[in-house]
Amino acid sequence: MRVIIGIGGGIAAYKAAMLLRLFSKAGHEVVAIPTEAALKFIGRPTLEALSGNPVSVDVFDRVPEVNHVRQAERADAVVIAPATADLMARLASGRADDLLSATVLTTYAPVILAPAMHTQMWEHPATRSNVKTLRGFGYHIIEPAVGRLTGPDSGIGRLPEPDDIFAQAQAILGWDVDEAAPADVPLSGRRVLVTAGGTREDLDPVRFLGNRSSGKQGFALASAAKQLGASVHLIAAHVEVELPTGLDTVTRVSSARELREATLVAAQGADVVIMAAAVADFRPADYADFKIKKTDDPGQDPVIHLVRNPDILRELVEHRSANREAGPQLIVGFAAETGDESASPLDYGRAKLARKGCDYLAVNTVSATQGFGTEVNTLTILSANGVEPLVTQGTKYEVSEDLLRHLAQHLNN
């Protein structure tokens, strides 16, 4: 197969060298087409040596051959990594002002883009609109990874590793993945259920009781599970970030009772259930059909009576005990803790693990700089079998991957 590797002008362009090697080693003919800006990050001799083909950036190179048409017609696939915000904007608008964009505009071959940029650029409405437009063209988008970016920043927008891009591109194209790119999929064949976000308990048509959960940690868990080969069902309550793409099933809920109903059904037959959602412990005992009005008499201020919400994590454990064949093999709870003068976060976590009866409990130490709404987190994974706790710290995707690899090792053993 003939594969065009397009390279955008971003710092991650250096990873294109390994991607060229992977496709070439798998037996494909490879042509590198960088943008002019990309050559400021990776040299032309490197690309020519790894691809075995000359490298052009301009439509005015090799004019008698009408090079962009020639390349487009001969290509079996176009893989662009990194796809920068600028390059995607030009492709979305149908620009053809360099060899790469002109080739993409001309080809009938499948086009796969692996975006890479700073988090704010990826989340900007213009970029999100361009991604939607490109998907509408039939182009395939490999979601950016979460991790260290240029400089000290971390977040979503990191270019996935070349092995991951290669494996995903081969899967999208339906080509056989050979030994040149062994898939790192320890959860292959496993079903993983993840809950995420914060539940809301309605008080009246305007107000609700809620919490500060953004959904980022749960979404990172779902994305990492998919990346590691699992079939992933995400149940999402209220979140502050865009839903991850590429998951097998996504269910939206609002309240704790809705989350309970969806989770108990989806957990049947799952290999792993990860309860990362921030579930409200209480809800108003009564719902007002109309907005509760404030009066001039302070003595008439309403008193809100609360009742307990169902304990979903405990119910999952009880259902599994009653019917081992139908329940999940592993149940993982989350506990967001700050500690206080009487006990540490781990003390509260160990007590919760014993009380709930789940297999693992991820103690999420919350502070002003980590936990709810932030890009980084610290998890201490407590185990019911008493083994030494696993402590992992980093971006929410990184700690998710550490947790899931730990669970995969448990399952596979």
C-alpha positions in Angstrom: 0.0 0.0 0.0 1.1 3.6 -0.7 0.8 5.8 2.3 1.2 9.6 2.4 2.4 10.9 5.7 1.5 14.5 6.0 3.4 16.5 8.6 2.1 19.8 10.1 4.3 22.5 11.6 4.3 21.7 15.3 6.9 20.6 17.8 5.4 17.1 17.6 6.6 16.8 14.0 9.7 15.0 15.3 7.4 11.9 16.0 6.7 11.7 12.3 10.1 10.1 11.8 9.1 7.0 13.8 5.7 6.9 12.1 7.4 6.8 8.7 9.6 4.0 9.9 6.6 2.0 11.2 4.7 2.1 7.9 7.8 1.4 5.9 8.8 -1.5 8.1 5.3 -3.0 7.7 5.9 -3.1 4.0 4.1 0.0 2.8 5.5 2.5 0.3 5.7 5.8 2.2 5.8 9.4 0.9 6.4 12.2 3.3 4.7 15.6 2.5 5.5 18.1 5.2 4.3 21.7 5.3 7.0 24.3 5.0 6.6 25.1 8.7 7.1 21.4 9.5 10.6 21.5 8.0 11.6 24.0 10.7 11.1 21.1 13.2 12.3 18.1 11.2 14.8 18.1 8.4 14.1 17.1 4.8 17.1 14.7 4.7 15.6 12.8 7.6 12.3 12.4 5.9 13.8 11.4 2.6 16.1 8.8 4.2 13.3 7.2 6.2 10.8 7.2 3.3 13.1 6.5 0.4 11.3 9.1 -1.6 12.0 12.8 -2.4 10.3 15.4 -0.3 8.4 18.3 -1.7 6.3 21.0 0.0 5.3 23.3 -2.9 2.8 22.7 -5.7 5.4 24.4 -8.0 7.9 21.6 -7.5 7.8 19.0 -10.3 5.2 21.0 -12.2 5.2 18.8 -15.4 4.0 15.8 -13.2 1.2 17.9 -11.6 2.6 16.5 -8.4 -0.4 17.0 -6.1 -2.7 15.1 -8.5 -0.1 12.4 -9.0 0.3 11.9 -5.3 -3.4 12.0 -4.6 -4.3 9.5 -7.3 -1.6 7.0 -6.2 -2.3 7.1 -2.5 -4.1 4.3 -0.7 -4.2 6.4 2.5 -3.2 9.8 3.8 -2.1 10.0 7.5 -1.4 13.5 8.9 0.6 13.7 12.1 0.7 16.1 13.7 -2.3 17.9 12.3 -1.9 21.4 13.8 -4.8 23.8 14.4 -3.7 25.9 11.4 -3.5 22.9 9.1 -6.9 21.7 10.1 -8.4 25.1 9.6 -6.9 25.2 6.1 -8.2 21.7 5.2 -11.6 22.5 6.6 -11.9 25.6 4.4 -10.8 23.7 1.3 -7.5 25.6 0.9 -4.9 24.2 -1.5 -2.0 26.5 -1.1 0.8 24.0 -0.5 1.5 20.4 -1.7 -0.1 18.7 1.3 -3.4 20.6 1.4 -3.7 20.4 -2.5 -3.1 16.6 -2.3 -5.7 16.1 0.5 -8.2 18.2 -1.5 -7.6 16.0 -4.6 -7.4 12.5 -3.2 -10.2 9.9 -2.9 -8.1 7.9 -0.4 -9.1 7.7 3.3 -7.7 10.6 5.2 -6.7 10.2 8.9 -5.6 13.1 11.1 -3.9 13.0 14.4 -4.3 16.5 15.9 -1.6 18.0 18.2 -1.7 21.4 19.8 -2.0 23.2 23.1 -5.1 22.5 25.2 -6.6 25.9 24.7 -6.2 25.6 21.0 -7.8 22.2 20.9 -10.8 23.4 23.0 -11.3 26.6 21.1 -14.7 26.8 19.4 -13.0 27.4 16.0 -10.9 24.2 16.3 -13.9 22.2 17.5 -15.9 23.5 14.5 -13.1 22.6 12.1 -12.9 19.1 13.6 -16.7 18.7 13.1 -16.4 19.9 9.5 -13.5 17.5 8.8 -15.4 14.6 10.2 -18.3 15.6 8.0 -16.0 15.3 5.0 -15.5 11.6 6.0 -12.0 12.2 7.5 -11.0 10.1 10.5 -9.8 12.0 13.6 -7.5 10.2 16.1 -8.2 11.9 19.4 -5.2 13.7 21.0 -3.7 12.3 24.1 -3.5 13.9 27.5 0.0 14.5 28.9 3.0 16.9 28.9 2.8 19.6 26.3 5.5 22.1 25.2 7.0 23.8 28.2 5.7 23.1 31.7 2.0 22.7 30.7 0.1 19.4 30.7 -3.4 18.6 29.3 -5.2 17.3 26.3 -3.6 18.0 22.9 -0.5 15.9 23.0 0.2 13.9 19.9 -0.3 10.1 20.6 2.8 8.0 20.4 3.7 6.8 16.8 2.9 3.2 17.8 -0.6 4.2 18.8 -1.2 6.3 15.7 0.1 3.4 13.5 -2.2 0.8 15.2 -5.3 3.1 15.1 -4.6 4.0 11.4 -4.2 0.3 10.5 -7.5 -0.5 12.3 -9.4 2.4 10.6 -8.1 1.2 7.2 -8.8 -2.4 7.9 -5.2 -3.4 7.2 -3.5 -6.2 9.1 -1.3 -5.0 11.9 1.9 -7.1 11.8 4.7 -7.6 14.3 6.2 -4.2 13.4 3.7 -2.6 15.7 2.6 -4.9 18.5 -0.6 -3.5 20.0 -0.4 -2.6 23.7 -3.9 -3.7 24.6 -3.9 -5.5 28.0 -7.7 -4.9 28.2 -8.5 -6.4 24.8 -11.7 -8.4 24.9 -12.7 -6.8 28.3 -15.8 -4.8 28.9 -15.3 -1.7 31.1 -18.0 0.5 32.6 -17.1 4.0 33.8 -19.3 6.5 35.5 -18.3 10.2 35.4 -19.4 13.7 36.3 -21.6 15.0 39.1 -25.2 14.2 39.8 -27.8 17.0 40.3 -30.7 16.7 42.7 -33.6 19.0 41.7 -35.1 21.3 44.3 -37.4 23.2 42.0 -37.5 23.9 38.2 -34.6 26.4 38.7 -32.4 25.1 41.5 -30.6 21.9 42.3 -28.1 20.4 44.8 -24.8 19.5 43.0 -21.1 19.3 43.4 -17.9 20.5 41.8 -17.1 17.4 39.6 -16.1 18.3 36.1 -16.1 14.8 34.7 -12.4 15.1 33.5 -11.2 12.1 35.6 -14.0 9.8 34.5 -13.6 10.8 30.9 -9.8 10.2 31.1 -10.5 6.7 32.5 -12.9 5.9 29.7 -10.5 7.2 27.0 -7.6 5.3 28.6 -9.6 2.0 28.8 -10.5 2.3 25.1 -6.9 3.0 24.2 -5.9 -0.2 26.1 -8.2 -2.3 24.1 -11.4 -2.5 26.1 -15.0 -2.1 25.0 -16.1 0.9 27.0 -19.5 2.0 28.2 -19.5 5.5 29.7 -22.4 6.8 31.9 -22.0 10.5 32.2 -23.8 12.8 34.6 -23.3 16.6 34.5 -19.8 17.6 33.1 -17.9 20.7 32.2 -15.9 19.2 29.3 -16.8 17.7 25.9 -17.6 14.0 25.8 -14.8 11.8 24.6 -15.2 10.3 21.1 -14.6 6.7 20.0 -16.3 5.0 22.9 -18.6 2.1 22.3 -21.6 3.3 24.3 -22.4 6.6 26.1 -25.4 7.1 28.4 -26.4 10.5 29.8 -28.0 10.8 33.2 -28.8 13.6 35.7 -29.7 12.5 39.2 -28.3 9.8 41.5 -31.4 7.7 41.0 -31.0 7.8 37.2 -27.3 6.9 37.6 -28.3 4.0 39.8 -30.8 2.6 37.3 -28.4 2.9 34.3 -25.4 1.5 36.2 -27.1 -1.6 37.6 -28.2 -2.5 34.1 -24.9 -1.7 32.3 -22.8 -3.6 35.0 -24.3 -6.9 34.0 -21.6 -8.8 32.2 -18.9 -6.1 32.7 -15.4 -7.2 33.6 -14.7 -3.9 35.4 -17.0 -1.2 36.8 -15.3 2.1 37.8 -17.5 4.4 39.8 -15.7 7.7 39.2 -19.0 9.8 39.2 -19.5 12.2 42.1 -22.8 10.9 43.4 -24.8 13.2 45.7 -25.3 11.5 49.1 -28.6 13.3 49.7 -31.5 14.8 47.7 -34.4 17.1 48.7 -37.2 15.2 50.2 -39.7 17.3 48.3 -39.6 18.8 44.8 -41.4 22.1 44.3 -43.3 22.3 41.0 -42.8 26.1 40.8 -39.8 28.2 41.7 -39.5 28.8 45.4 -40.0 32.5 46.0 -38.1 34.6 48.5 -40.4 36.7 50.8 -39.7 39.8 52.8 -40.3 37.9 56.0 -37.1 36.1 57.1 -39.2 33.9 59.2 -40.7 32.4 56.1 -37.4 31.2 54.6 -37.8 27.6 53.4 -36.2 24.7 55.2 -34.9 22.0 52.9 -35.3 18.5 54.3 -32.9 15.9 52.8 -33.2 12.2 52.3 -30.4 9.7 51.5 -29.8 8.7 47.9 -29.2 5.0 47.1 -25.7 3.7 47.7 -24.9 2.5 44.2 -21.4 1.2 44.9 -22.7 -0.9 47.8 -25.6 -2.2 45.7 -23.2 -3.3 42.9 -21.2 -5.3 45.5 -24.4 -6.9 46.9 -25.7 -7.8 43.4 -22.3 -9.4 42.6 -22.4 -11.4 45.8 -25.9 -12.7 45.0 -25.1 -13.6 41.4 -21.4 -14.0 40.7 -21.9 -15.0 37.1 -23.9 -11.9 36.2 -21.9 -9.3 38.0 -18.6 -7.6 37.2 -15.3 -9.3 38.1 -13.9 -6.1 39.5 -15.6 -3.1 41.2 -13.6 0.1 41.7 -14.9 2.9 43.9 -13.7 6.5 44.1 -13.4 8.7 47.2 -12.7 12.4 47.0 -11.2 13.3 50.4 -9.5 16.2 52.0 -9.0 14.8 55.5 -9.5 16.8 58.7 -8.1 17.2 62.2 -9.3 13.8 63.2 -8.2 11.6 60.2 -6.2 11.7 57.0 -7.6 11.1 53.5 -6.2 7.6 53.6 -7.9 6.8 56.9 -11.2 7.8 55.5 -10.5 5.9 52.3 -9.7 2.6 54.2 -12.9 3.0 56.2 -14.9 3.5 53.0 -13.3 0.5 51.3 -14.2 -1.7 54.3 -17.7 -0.3 54.4 -18.5 -0.6 50.7 -16.9 -4.0 50.1 -15.5 -3.2 46.6 -12.3 -4.6 45.3 -10.4 -1.3 44.9 -10.9 2.2 46.1 -9.1 5.1 44.4 -8.6 7.8 47.0 -8.6 11.1 45.2 -6.9 13.7 47.4 -8.7 17.0 46.6 -7.1 20.5 47.1 -7.2 23.9 45.5 -4.7 22.8 42.8 -5.7 19.2 42.1 -8.9 17.1 41.9 -12.1 18.8 40.8 -11.7 20.7 37.6 -7.9 20.5 37.3 -5.7 18.7 34.8 -3.6 16.8 37.4 -4.5 14.4 40.1 -3.1 12.1 42.8 -4.6 8.7 43.3 -3.9 6.2 46.0 -5.3 2.8 45.0 -6.3 0.8 48.1 -7.0 -2.9 47.6 -9.4 -5.1 49.6 -6.8 -7.9 49.6 -4.5 -5.7 51.7 -1.6 -5.4 49.3 0.6 -2.3 49.4 -1.3 0.7 48.0 -0.5 2.0 44.5 0.2 5.7 44.4 0.1 7.5 41.1 0.4 11.1 40.3 0.3 13.1 37.0 -2.3 14.2 34.5 -5.7 12.6 34.8 -5.0 10.5 31.8 -1.7 9.3 33.2 -3.2 8.3 36.5 -6.1 6.6 34.7 -3.7 4.5 32.6 -1.7 3.5 35.7 -4.9 2.4 37.4 -6.2 0.5 34.4 -2.9 -1.3 33.8 -3.0 -2.3 37.5 -6.6 -3.7 37.0 -5.6 -5.4 33.8 -2.8 -7.2 35.5 -5.3 -8.4 38.2 -7.7 -9.6 35.5 -5.1 -11.4 33.4 -3.6 -13.1 36.4 
